[in-house]
Amino acid sequence: MIIKDKNKLQEKCSPVSIKEGEEIGVRLLHELRESNNGIGLAANQIGINKRVCVINVKDTIVLVNPKIVEKSKEQFIFPEGCLSFPDDKIKTTRHQDIIVEADNHKGQLSFSANSKDINDAFECVCVQHEIDHLDGITMFDREFKNEPLVRGKNAPQKIGRNEKVTITKGSESKVLKYKKVQPMLEDGWTLSI
């Protein structure tokens, strides 16, 4: 049974042994398959307050005591959903590249959304989403906030031609290099920071 109470998901999960973590992983994968539309699940979403999560996008991955040890400065906006909040879809800000360590994997695992394959982006976002759950963070805490560009003395420094910026038009958002954005600003797009 997947927990749908946000308050119960805000607690940090405790570390677990590899053996117990892999047993929890089997339960999570069963629950995920039963959901029919999920691509990831964290142990606390089924009432187990342990640091275990599963991802099932390109391959099935069980992570025991995972932690993100490196993340890119580059971020992107991605539409997310969550099995704990099935009626909510929001845009989040996520890191483009991450490196993860988990007790049940030798070495580091690398995930990147910087690819032409959309499944790479789904997997990269899903790993961040599930590890967030283990830290008591929900997708609502990562929601993209559209803030208008400030002008005047409090304005940020000049934007470089190759610097990535976010633009919005209605409910659509894009992250592009500034040099490609300039003509779009005349077409109703708004620059955000």
Phi, psi and chi 1 to 4 in degrees:
 res  aa     phi    psi   chi1   chi2   chi3   chi4
   1 MET       -  123.6 -178.2   74.4  150.2      -
   2 ILE   -85.2  129.4  -65.2  176.3      -      -
   3 ILE   -72.6  133.0  -68.0  174.5      -      -
   4 LYS  -116.7   10.6  -59.8 -172.4 -175.6  -29.4
   5 ASP   -96.5  112.0 -178.6   -7.3      -      -
   6 LYS   -56.7  -37.8 -174.8  177.1  178.5 -177.9
   7 ASN   -61.8  -34.2  -65.9  -33.8      -      -
   8 LYS   -75.3  -13.7  -69.0 -177.4  180.0  177.6
   9 LEU  -100.3    4.8  -63.0  173.6      -      -
  10 GLN   -96.3    7.2  -67.4 -179.8  -41.4      -
  11 GLU   -97.7  139.0 -168.7  175.2  -40.1      -
  12 LYS   -68.9  141.0  -80.0 -169.8  173.0 -171.2
  13 CYS   -86.5  153.7  -65.3      -      -      -
  14 SER   -90.5  148.5  -57.2      -      -      -
  15 PRO   -61.5  159.5  -19.5   30.1      -      -
  16 VAL  -142.0  157.9   63.9      -      -      -
  17 SER   -71.0  158.4   70.7      -      -      -
  18 ILE   -61.3  -44.1  -67.5  173.7      -      -
  19 LYS   -58.7  -51.3 -177.2  178.6 -175.9  -62.5
  20 GLU   -65.5  -38.1 -175.6 -177.5   -1.7      -
  21 GLY   -61.7  -40.6      -      -      -      -
  22 GLU   -69.6  -33.2  -71.3  177.7  -15.3      -
  23 GLU   -65.4  -42.3  -69.4  168.9    0.0      -
  24 ILE   -63.8  -39.4  -67.1  169.3      -      -
  25 GLY   -56.8  -40.5      -      -      -      -
  26 VAL   -61.9  -44.5  169.6      -      -      -
  27 ARG   -62.4  -41.5  -70.8  179.6   59.6 -171.2
  28 LEU   -63.6  -43.2  -72.2  169.6      -      -
  29 LEU   -63.9  -38.4  -72.6  170.3      -      -
  30 HIS   -61.8  -47.6  173.0   74.3      -      -
  31 GLU   -62.2  -40.5 -144.3   36.9   74.8      -
  32 LEU   -64.1  -43.0 -171.6   60.1      -      -
  33 ARG   -64.9  -36.8  -72.5 -171.5 -178.0  103.4
  34 GLU   -65.3  -28.1  -67.3  -71.7  -46.3      -
  35 SER   -69.4  -23.5   76.5      -      -      -
  36 ASN    68.3  -10.4  -70.6  -34.8      -      -
  37 ASN  -143.8    6.4   64.6  -11.2      -      -
  38 GLY   -88.1  155.9      -      -      -      -
  39 ILE  -120.3   -2.4   60.7  172.1      -      -
  40 GLY  -164.2  156.9      -      -      -      -
  41 LEU  -157.0  139.4 -167.7   63.1      -      -
  42 ALA  -108.1  151.0      -      -      -      -
  43 ALA   -56.4  -38.7      -      -      -      -
  44 ASN   -67.9  -15.5   58.8  -15.0      -      -
  45 GLN   -74.4  -13.7  -71.6 -179.2  -87.0      -
  46 ILE  -117.5   19.5   62.4  167.7      -      -
  47 GLY    87.8   12.6      -      -      -      -
  48 ILE  -109.1  112.7  -57.9  170.6      -      -
  49 ASN   -86.7   58.1 -165.1   25.3      -      -
  50 LYS  -127.0  153.5  -59.6  -70.9 -176.9  176.3
  51 ARG   -81.5   74.2  -69.7 -167.5   67.2   78.7
  52 VAL  -138.7  136.4 -178.5      -      -      -
  53 CYS  -146.3  161.7   62.0      -      -      -
  54 VAL  -128.5  147.2  -64.8      -      -      -
  55 ILE  -128.1  135.8  -71.9   83.1      -      -
  56 ASN  -138.7   73.5 -168.1   18.7      -      -
  57 VAL  -109.8  -74.6  178.0      -      -      -
  58 LYS   -90.1  -45.0  -66.1  168.4   61.5  172.8
  59 ASP  -133.9  162.1  -63.8  -52.7      -      -
  60 THR   -83.3  124.1  -58.7      -      -      -
  61 ILE  -127.3  127.8  -56.7  169.1      -      -
  62 VAL  -106.8  129.4  176.0      -      -      -
  63 LEU  -118.2  120.0  -61.5  173.2      -      -
  64 VAL  -106.8  123.3  177.2      -      -      -
  65 ASN    53.6   49.8  -60.6  -38.6      -      -
  66 PRO   -74.7  152.1   31.8  -35.9      -      -
  67 LYS  -149.0  143.7   61.6 -178.8  175.0 -106.7
  68 ILE   -83.0  118.1  -62.8  172.7      -      -
  69 VAL  -101.2  -14.9  -65.5      -      -      -
  70 GLU  -153.4  141.1 -164.3  173.6  -45.5      -
  71 LYS  -144.4  147.3   50.7 -168.4  169.1 -169.1
  72 SER   -74.2  156.0   63.8      -      -      -
  73 LYS   -70.9  -31.9  -71.0 -178.2 -177.3  176.9
  74 GLU   -67.8  132.8  -64.8   81.2   21.8      -
  75 GLN  -126.5  164.7  -65.6 -175.1  -37.2      -
  76 PHE  -144.4  161.9   66.2  108.6      -      -
  77 ILE   -99.6  134.7  -61.5  164.7      -      -
  78 PHE  -142.0  137.5 -158.7   81.3      -      -
  79 PRO   -77.0  127.3   24.8  -29.4      -      -
  80 GLU  -123.8  153.7  -79.4 -172.7   47.0      -
  81 GLY  -130.8  176.7      -      -      -      -
  82 CYS  -153.5  137.1 -177.9      -      -      -
  83 LEU   -62.5  -26.3  -68.5  173.0      -      -
  84 SER   -77.3  -19.2  -69.9      -      -      -
  85 PHE  -132.2   66.9  -47.3  106.5      -      -
  86 PRO   -61.9  -21.1   21.3  -30.0      -      -
  87 ASP   -94.2    0.3  -61.8  -30.7      -      -
  88 ASP  -111.4  133.0  -65.8  -45.8      -      -
  89 LYS  -130.8  126.1  -55.8  -74.0 -176.2 -100.4
  90 ILE  -137.4  160.8   64.0  167.3      -      -
  91 LYS   -90.4  130.7  -69.5  179.4 -175.5  172.9
  92 THR  -118.4  163.6   60.9      -      -      -
  93 THR  -105.8  125.3  -55.7      -      -      -
  94 ARG  -131.6  156.4  -64.4  -70.4 -178.7 -177.3
  95 HIS   -74.5  140.4  -66.3  -81.5      -      -
  96 GLN   -68.7  -37.0  179.0  179.6  -71.4      -
  97 ASP  -133.9  137.7  -56.5  -75.0      -      -
  98 ILE  -138.8  154.5   59.2  168.8      -      -
  99 ILE  -123.0  131.4  -64.7  176.4      -      -
 100 VAL  -121.6  142.2  172.6      -      -      -
 101 GLU  -116.3  140.4  -69.9  178.7   -5.8      -
 102 ALA  -141.6  145.7      -      -      -      -
 103 ASP   -60.7  -28.3  -70.1   -6.9      -      -
 104 ASN   -92.9    9.7   61.9  -37.1      -      -
 105 HIS  -126.5  134.1  -69.6  -88.3      -      -
 106 LYS   -80.6  134.3  -69.2 -176.2  177.7  173.6
 107 GLY    76.7 -169.2      -      -      -      -
 108 GLN  -103.6  152.1  -61.8  177.9  -37.9      -
 109 LEU  -108.5  133.2  -57.0  169.9      -      -
 110 SER  -112.0  134.4  179.4      -      -      -
 111 PHE  -130.6  134.6  -59.2   94.3      -      -
 112 SER  -141.4  137.9  177.8      -      -      -
 113 ALA   -94.3   -0.9      -      -      -      -
 114 ASN   -84.1   73.8 -169.1   13.4      -      -
 115 SER  -156.6  162.3  162.3      -      -      -
 116 LYS   -83.2  -14.1  -68.2 -174.9 -179.7 -166.3
 117 ASP   -86.3  114.7 -176.7   -6.6      -      -
 118 ILE   -62.1  -26.5 -170.9   66.9      -      -
 119 ASN   -64.6  -27.9  -72.9  -36.8      -      -
 120 ASP   -64.1  -40.5  -70.9  -26.6      -      -
 121 ALA   -66.5  -44.2      -      -      -      -
 122 PHE   -59.4  -43.9  -86.7  105.8      -      -
 123 GLU   -66.0  -43.7 -171.6  173.3   64.3      -
 124 CYS   -61.2  -44.4 -173.7      -      -      -
 125 VAL   -67.0  -43.2  167.3      -      -      -
 126 CYS   -61.4  -43.3 -174.0      -      -      -
 127 VAL   -60.4  -45.4  169.9      -      -      -
 128 GLN   -64.1  -41.3  -67.1  175.7   72.5      -
 129 HIS   -61.4  -47.1  179.2  107.9      -      -
 130 GLU   -70.8  -40.2  -60.4  -48.4  -31.1      -
 131 ILE   -64.6  -36.3  -68.3  175.0      -      -
 132 ASP   -57.0  -45.2  -88.4   -5.5      -      -
 133 HIS   -54.4  -42.6  -89.1  -55.6      -      -
 134 LEU   -65.9  -22.2  -58.3  178.6      -      -
 135 ASP   -96.6    8.0  -69.0  -32.2      -      -
 136 GLY    78.8   21.9      -      -      -      -
 137 ILE  -111.8  133.3  -61.6  167.7      -      -
 138 THR  -107.6  170.7   67.9      -      -      -
 139 MET   -59.8  -25.9   65.6 -178.3 -174.2      -
 140 PHE   -65.6  -28.4  -57.9  105.0      -      -
 141 ASP   -74.2  -16.8  -60.6  -47.7      -      -
 142 ARG  -107.1   10.1  -58.2  -76.6 -172.6 -153.8
 143 GLU   -58.4  135.2 -173.6  172.8    6.4      -
 144 PHE   -71.7  124.9  168.7   71.1      -      -
 145 LYS  -107.4  120.5  -56.3  -76.9 -169.6 -156.8
 146 ASN   -82.1  109.3 -169.5   14.9      -      -
 147 GLU  -113.7  130.0  -61.3  173.0   13.7      -
 148 PRO   -65.6  152.1   13.6  -17.6      -      -
 149 LEU   -67.0  132.0 -175.9   62.4      -      -
 150 VAL   -88.3  134.8  178.6      -      -      -
 151 ARG  -114.5  159.3  -60.5 -164.0 -173.8  -83.4
 152 GLY   100.2 -158.3      -      -      -      -
 153 LYS   -67.8  -22.6   67.4  179.1 -179.3 -179.7
 154 ASN   -91.9    5.2  -66.2  -29.7      -      -
 155 ALA   -69.8  148.8      -      -      -      -
 156 PRO   -67.6  168.1   20.4  -26.4      -      -
 157 GLN   -62.3  165.9  -66.2  179.9  -17.4      -
 158 LYS   -54.2  139.2 -176.8  177.9  175.9 -172.5
 159 ILE   -85.7  128.5  -60.1  170.0      -      -
 160 GLY   -74.5  153.5      -      -      -      -
 161 ARG   -57.2  -37.2  -71.8  176.6   33.6   80.9
 162 ASN   -97.5    5.1  -70.4  -43.9      -      -
 163 GLU   -74.6  136.7 -169.1  172.6  -29.7      -
 164 LYS   -79.4  134.3  -70.5 -171.4  177.5 -178.9
 165 VAL  -131.3  162.9  -64.3      -      -      -
 166 THR  -106.9  133.2  -56.8      -      -      -
 167 ILE  -123.7  151.1   56.9  170.2      -      -
 168 THR  -134.4  151.5   57.3      -      -      -
 169 LYS  -148.2  108.0 -177.2  177.2 -175.7 -178.5
 170 GLY    65.8 -123.8      -      -      -      -
 171 SER   -97.8    1.3   61.8      -      -      -
 172 GLU   -92.8  138.7 -171.8  177.2   -4.6      -
 173 SER  -130.5  147.7  -64.3      -      -      -
 174 LYS  -140.2  148.4  -66.8 -177.3 -178.0 -174.4
 175 VAL  -115.0  116.7  176.9      -      -      -
 176 LEU  -138.8  166.6  -59.9  167.8      -      -
 177 LYS   -69.2  144.5  -71.6 -175.2  178.0  178.8
 178 TYR   -57.0  -37.8 -176.7   63.4      -      -
 179 LYS   -62.4  -26.8   64.8 -175.9  174.0 -173.2
 180 LYS   -87.3  -15.2  -66.8 -175.8  178.3 -178.6
 181 VAL   -81.8  -33.9  166.5      -      -      -
 182 GLN   -50.4  -48.3  -68.2  170.5  -26.1      -
 183 PRO   -65.9  -27.7  -10.7   17.2      -      -
 184 MET   -72.6  -25.8  -61.7  172.5   79.7      -
 185 LEU   -63.7  -27.9  -65.1  175.0      -      -
 186 GLU   -78.8  -11.2  -63.7  171.2   11.5      -
 187 ASP  -104.1   22.5 -169.1   32.3      -      -
 188 GLY    96.2   -0.8      -      -      -      -
 189 TRP   -78.7  150.6  -71.5   85.3      -      -
 190 THR  -118.9  135.1  -55.0      -      -      -
 191 LEU   -83.2  131.4 -175.2   63.3      -      -
 192 SER  -119.8  158.0  -60.4      -      -      -
 193 ILE  -123.3      -   54.7  168.6      -      -
